[in-house]
Amino acid sequence: MRAPSTPSTPSVPNVTLTGLFVYPVKSARGIALREAELGDRGLTHDRRFMVVDQRGHFLTQRDTPSLARLSTALHDDAQRGELLLTFEGQQLALPLSPSSGETRRVRVFADEVDALDLGAPAASFLSAALGRPAALVYMPQQTRRQVDPQRAQAQDIVGFADGFQYLLANESSLAALNRELPEPVPMQRFRPNFVIAGVPAYSEDNFAELTIGGLLFVALKPCSRCVIVNTDQSSGQRTRGALEALARTHTLGNRPIFGQNLVARASGRVAVGDPVDLAPAARRA
């Protein structure tokens, strides 16, 4: 079994941001962007909505793989601040930044936070789509869910993402994984926010600081992976392959890993094609 032991990567020319994705609803389909704004808890609109069961516990593709078939679209302009959900031709439009709704306590992993319940129309739409009782909730601005305090700073907060503000993936790592598979899988299986190119496979495991388009990010921990990487992000069908290959070839503490979790130390916009600097601290010294 090969552990992630690649030496730290020095500053490398021509490292670029090649992919940029936002996921408005946790575990639903993402949206490819050309540029995006860094918000206070991740990319603007990233995972501010979440599907929950009757107890208020989060639902994801781990237990409900049909969430992969729930597509999202954003209409974020002066005329239409709207989130559009689509499932097999049925659509539901919702405010992109809801300001009203019943406050309820919801759970995501070990965290319990207050969220706004978006009411009966959203619950009916999702329950019919997923074939189980479900509701949709939104994290309002006043709710503060802290990033892992053992790894991050007290002011670091996150939406309904698993635990960190941003997930970065590396095109070379996907190519290395696909060499282990009879059929290649696309990057969408790993649901990153940022995709980069120009560094060796799995070198992201050892990133410390980096800038994207001149904006500083801190790497907190490689991302351990679950059965979601075996789920087709178009059909929701699940097959063995990617997770098992990672478990054979790339682990940390006996956990299969792929990608690096980040928090931001700057505000501003990032765009596909932005340069990535992997040694900003050394460059400033």
Residue pairs with C-beta under 8 A, 6 or more apart in sequence:
1 248
1 249
1 251
2 249
2 250
2 251
3 250
3 251
3 252
4 202
4 205
4 206
4 222
4 250
4 251
4 252
4 257
6 200
6 201
6 202
6 203
6 205
6 206
7 206
8 203
8 206
8 207
8 208
9 199
9 200
9 203
9 204
9 206
9 207
9 278
10 278
10 279
11 277
11 278
11 279
11 282
11 283
12 198
12 199
12 278
13 198
14 198
15 196
15 197
15 198
15 199
15 275
15 276
15 277
15 278
16 196
16 197
16 198
16 273
16 274
16 275
16 276
17 194
17 195
17 196
17 212
17 213
17 270
17 271
17 272
17 273
17 274
17 275
17 276
18 171
18 195
18 196
18 197
18 272
18 273
19 32
19 169
19 187
19 192
19 194
19 195
19 272
20 32
20 33
20 34
20 35
20 36
20 193
20 194
20 195
20 270
20 271
20 272
21 30
21 31
21 32
21 33
21 191
21 192
21 193
21 195
22 30
22 31
22 33
22 36
22 43
22 44
22 45
22 46
22 74
22 193
23 29
23 30
23 31
23 46
23 47
23 72
23 191
24 31
24 45
24 46
24 47
24 48
24 49
24 72
24 74
24 83
25 47
25 49
25 50
25 51
25 70
25 72
25 83
25 85
25 136
26 47
26 49
26 50
26 51
26 58
26 60
26 108
26 160
26 161
27 51
27 59
27 60
27 61
27 64
27 67
27 68
27 228
28 51
28 67
28 68
28 70
28 71
28 72
28 85
29 68
29 69
29 70
29 71
29 72
29 233
30 72
30 188
30 191
31 72
31 73
31 74
33 272
34 271
34 272
35 269
35 270
35 271
35 272
36 43
36 44
36 269
36 270
36 271
37 43
37 44
37 268
37 269
38 44
38 215
38 264
38 266
38 267
38 268
38 269
38 270
39 45
39 46
40 157
41 145
41 157
41 158
41 159
41 165
42 158
42 159
42 161
42 165
42 166
42 193
43 166
43 193
44 76
45 74
45 76
45 83
45 96
46 159
46 161
46 193
47 159
47 160
47 161
48 138
48 139
48 159
48 160
49 83
49 118
49 136
49 137
49 138
49 139
49 160
50 58
50 59
50 106
50 108
50 115
50 136
50 137
50 139
50 160
51 58
51 59
51 64
51 67
51 126
51 130
51 134
51 135
51 136
52 58
52 59
52 106
52 107
52 134
52 135
52 136
52 137
53 59
53 132
53 133
53 134
53 135
54 133
54 135
55 107
56 104
56 105
56 106
56 107
56 137
57 106
57 107
58 106
58 107
58 108
58 109
58 160
59 67
59 130
59 134
60 67
60 228
61 67
61 68
61 227
61 228
61 231
61 236
62 226
62 227
62 228
64 130
64 132
65 231
65 236
65 237
65 238
66 129
66 130
66 131
66 236
67 130
67 236
68 231
68 232
68 233
68 234
68 235
68 236
69 87
69 88
69 129
69 234
69 235
69 236
70 85
70 86
70 87
70 126
70 129
70 130
71 85
71 86
71 87
72 83
72 84
72 85
72 86
73 83
73 84
73 86
74 82
74 83
74 84
74 96
75 81
75 82
75 83
75 84
75 96
76 82
76 96
81 95
81 96
81 97
82 93
82 94
82 95
82 96
83 93
83 94
83 95
83 96
84 91
84 92
84 93
84 94
85 91
85 92
85 93
85 94
85 125
87 125
87 129
88 129
90 125
90 128
90 129
92 121
92 122
92 125
94 118
94 122
94 136
98 116
98 118
98 138
98 140
99 140
100 116
101 116
101 117
101 118
101 119
101 138
102 116
102 117
102 119
103 114
103 115
103 116
103 117
104 114
104 115
104 116
104 117
104 137
105 112
105 113
105 114
105 115
106 112
106 113
106 114
106 115
106 137
108 145
108 160
108 162
109 162
109 163
111 145
113 139
113 143
113 144
113 145
114 140
114 142
114 143
115 137
115 138
115 139
115 140
115 143
116 137
116 138
116 140
117 135
117 136
117 137
118 135
118 136
118 137
118 138
122 135
122 136
123 133
123 134
123 135
123 136
126 134
126 135
126 136
127 133
127 134
139 145
139 159
139 160
144 157
145 157
145 158
145 159
145 160
146 152
146 154
146 156
146 157
146 158
147 156
147 157
147 158
147 163
147 164
147 165
147 220
147 263
148 163
148 164
148 220
151 220
151 221
152 164
152 220
152 263
153 263
156 165
156 263
158 164
158 165
161 167
163 261
164 220
164 221
164 261
164 262
164 263
165 262
165 263
165 264
166 193
166 194
166 217
166 261
166 262
166 263
166 264
167 190
167 191
167 192
167 193
167 194
167 223
167 259
167 260
167 261
167 262
168 192
168 193
168 194
168 195
168 196
168 204
168 207
168 217
168 219
168 259
168 260
168 261
168 262
169 187
169 190
169 192
169 194
169 195
169 196
169 204
169 258
169 259
169 260
170 195
170 196
170 197
170 199
170 201
170 202
170 203
170 204
170 259
171 187
171 195
171 196
171 197
172 197
172 199
172 200
172 201
172 202
172 203
173 201
173 202
173 204
173 258
173 259
174 185
174 187
174 190
175 201
176 201
176 202
176 250
177 185
177 242
177 245
177 246
177 249
177 250
177 258
178 184
178 185
180 245
180 248
180 249
181 241
181 242
181 245
182 241
183 241
185 229
185 241
185 242
186 233
187 195
188 233
189 228
189 229
189 230
189 231
189 232
189 233
189 242
190 225
190 229
190 258
190 259
191 228
191 233
192 259
194 212
194 262
194 270
196 204
196 276
198 276
199 278
202 250
204 219
204 222
204 259
204 260
205 222
205 252
205 257
205 260
207 219
207 260
207 278
208 218
208 219
208 281
209 216
209 217
209 218
209 219
209 279
209 280
209 281
210 216
210 217
210 219
210 262
210 276
210 277
210 278
210 280
211 217
211 276
211 277
211 280
212 270
212 274
212 275
212 276
213 268
213 269
213 270
213 271
213 274
213 275
214 268
214 274
214 277
215 264
215 266
215 267
215 268
215 270
216 264
216 265
216 266
216 280
217 262
217 263
217 264
217 265
217 266
218 262
218 263
218 265
219 260
219 261
219 262
220 261
220 262
220 263
221 260
221 261
222 252
222 257
222 258
222 259
222 260
222 261
223 257
223 258
223 259
223 260
223 261
224 252
224 255
224 256
224 257
225 243
225 246
225 255
225 256
225 257
225 258
226 243
227 238
227 243
229 242
229 243
229 246
229 258
230 238
230 239
230 240
230 241
230 242
230 243
231 237
231 238
232 238
232 239
243 256
246 256
246 257
246 258
247 256
250 256
250 257
250 258
251 257
277 283
